[in-house]
Amino acid sequence: MAVPADASGTHPEGLLAQLALLRTAEGAAALELAASLHAAGVDVLAGLDRLRAAVGSELAGPAWGFARLRARARPVFGPDADRMFLTDDTLEQAGRPELAARRAARLMAAGGEEVDSVADLGCAAGTDTIALARAGASVLAVDVDPLARELTAANVEALGLADRVWVVAGDAVELVAAARGGEVANCAAAVLDPARRAGGRRLLDPDRWSPPWPTVVDLLDRVPVTAVKVAPGLDHDRVPEGVEAEWVSVRGSIVEALLWGRAVSTVWRRATVVRDSVAHELTAAADPGQAPTGPVRGWLHEPDPAVIRSGLVSLVAADLGATLVDPTIAYLTSDAPAADSPWVTSYRVDEVLPFNLKKLKALLRARGVGRVVVKKRGSAIEPEELARRLRGPGEASAVVVVTRVAGKPTALVCGT
Ligand SMILES: C[S@@+](CC[C@H](N)C(=O)[O-])C[C@H]1O[C@@H](n2cnc3c(N)ncnc32)[C@H](O)[C@@H]1O
């Protein structure tokens, strides 16, 4: 797959040359200076001036650009970011290192002693390769893109992992098609994270991913010790028989979805909810079906998106003695809050009324509500716009949930 120009407009060939320059001793010194200028908050023009004066114009631009990306990567990659080489593109595509580590550990544990080498089929800047090497694997890092290969090589070297990683050119489609005896490219395990963007846009159709969907299915069929990263919106119908699908959320947002090879899969679906760095896992051996529906009671529960996407809302409903407010809406209701549950956020229901802006406004005024947070599900309203229109002079605050209850547009005024 051709790699698009990065956001700064520099094309891959230019970036390859820049990367080579920065990997020299002079390049390292230039990067160090650029990082200190970034850390001091020096702006781009002054920064480039200072760099040109200190390291020359050939190194100044590349050092500034890569240091800028290191600063951007720091919240995600932590201290590793200060040594890594990234581009706008690879940073955008990179998974979270802590989740890559979790994935690598599960893959290695499932593979047991037979798995010591893992193929990373599309390594980009090497997030998965690094996690696998740190988990003890020898890694064959494959990519069609020369820049990706150079970045991975530079990163494993910078992080002291080069003796466990072999970076090679290859096409994952061909390698998977040639996989035999549970191995791909002579590795007994694989990670595949297809490119799911092109031209800055998400590719919703899995057949347009690179490698495309048939290669995903082929890999899951041929190499049982496998982890494939897929789009969180993947249709359940696509998940092959015997393959576990997992959705992972961090602080209430889905960050990744995974398909596990048949030697790793232990359940039908898994929702992993990461809160305060602790991963809570909800699993079902088979489709648990839909939760029953019932009238709105004293508490409304908003399930975490990983629970919803993995199709496990009914497990949480059973646990809480809760029912759905509508068969098509993933809000649960029960008589009590779900104290300390990682699966839902609970709201006390103070009022339930048919959705009507005028009446809702009047009710909020009467309750002395000033600040309003709007949540919606199954409604076309714009939450920010509605919150602005409902805002009042009062001191109190409220959460207004606009949804369907038993098929009817309804507003629930909830306490926070
Ligand atoms: C989403 S990125 C991988 C990101 C990586 N796992 C990470 O977390 O940093 C996908 C990578 O697959 C590579 N790729 C796409 N099609 C490929 C193919 N047919 N064979 C090998 N690599 C491919 C792309 O060049 C890109 O580097």
The ligand as an SDF file (V2000), in Angstrom:
LIG
                    3D

 27 29  0  0  0  0  0  0  0  0999 V2000
   -2.6560    0.0480   11.1400 C   0  0  0  0  0  0  0  0  0  0  0  0
   -0.9890   -0.0600   10.6590 S   0  0  0  0  0  0  0  0  0  0  0  0
   -0.2820   -1.0810   11.8900 C   0  0  0  0  0  0  0  0  0  0  0  0
   -0.1200   -0.3400   13.1830 C   0  0  0  0  0  0  0  0  0  0  0  0
    0.6950   -1.0440   14.2270 C   0  0  0  0  0  0  0  0  0  0  0  0
    0.1420   -2.3170   14.6110 N   0  0  0  0  0  0  0  0  0  0  0  0
    0.8240   -0.1440   15.4310 C   0  0  0  0  0  0  0  0  0  0  0  0
    0.0530   -0.3300   16.4110 O   0  0  0  0  0  0  0  0  0  0  0  0
    1.6610    0.7560   15.3760 O   0  0  0  0  0  0  0  0  0  0  0  0
   -1.0430   -1.0820    9.2520 C   0  0  0  0  0  0  0  0  0  0  0  0
    0.2980   -1.3260    8.5860 C   0  0  0  0  0  0  0  0  0  0  0  0
    0.1130   -2.3940    7.6560 O   0  0  0  0  0  0  0  0  0  0  0  0
    0.8910   -2.1230    6.5080 C   0  0  0  0  0  0  0  0  0  0  0  0
    0.2950   -2.9030    5.4010 N   0  0  0  0  0  0  0  0  0  0  0  0
   -0.8270   -2.6390    4.7200 C   0  0  0  0  0  0  0  0  0  0  0  0
   -1.0480   -3.5950    3.8090 N   0  0  0  0  0  0  0  0  0  0  0  0
   -0.0450   -4.5000    3.9290 C   0  0  0  0  0  0  0  0  0  0  0  0
    0.2700   -5.7080    3.2840 C   0  0  0  0  0  0  0  0  0  0  0  0
   -0.4910   -6.2070    2.3200 N   0  0  0  0  0  0  0  0  0  0  0  0
    1.3760   -6.3670    3.6760 N   0  0  0  0  0  0  0  0  0  0  0  0
    2.1930   -5.8800    4.6520 C   0  0  0  0  0  0  0  0  0  0  0  0
    1.9290   -4.7180    5.2970 N   0  0  0  0  0  0  0  0  0  0  0  0
    0.8230   -4.0470    4.9510 C   0  0  0  0  0  0  0  0  0  0  0  0
    0.8200   -0.6320    6.3290 C   0  0  0  0  0  0  0  0  0  0  0  0
    1.9090   -0.1700    5.5470 O   0  0  0  0  0  0  0  0  0  0  0  0
    0.8450   -0.1560    7.7840 C   0  0  0  0  0  0  0  0  0  0  0  0
    2.1630    0.1090    8.1770 O   0  0  0  0  0  0  0  0  0  0  0  0
  1  2  1  0
  2  3  1  0
  2 10  1  0
  3  4  1  0
  4  5  1  0
  5  6  1  0
  5  7  1  0
  7  8  2  0
  7  9  1  0
 10 11  1  0
 11 12  1  0
 11 26  1  0
 12 13  1  0
 13 14  1  0
 13 24  1  0
 14 15  1  0
 14 23  1  0
 15 16  2  0
 16 17  1  0
 17 18  1  0
 17 23  2  0
 18 19  1  0
 18 20  2  0
 20 21  1  0
 21 22  2  0
 22 23  1  0
 24 25  1  0
 24 26  1  0
 26 27  1  0
M  CHG  2   2   1   9  -1
M  END
$$$$
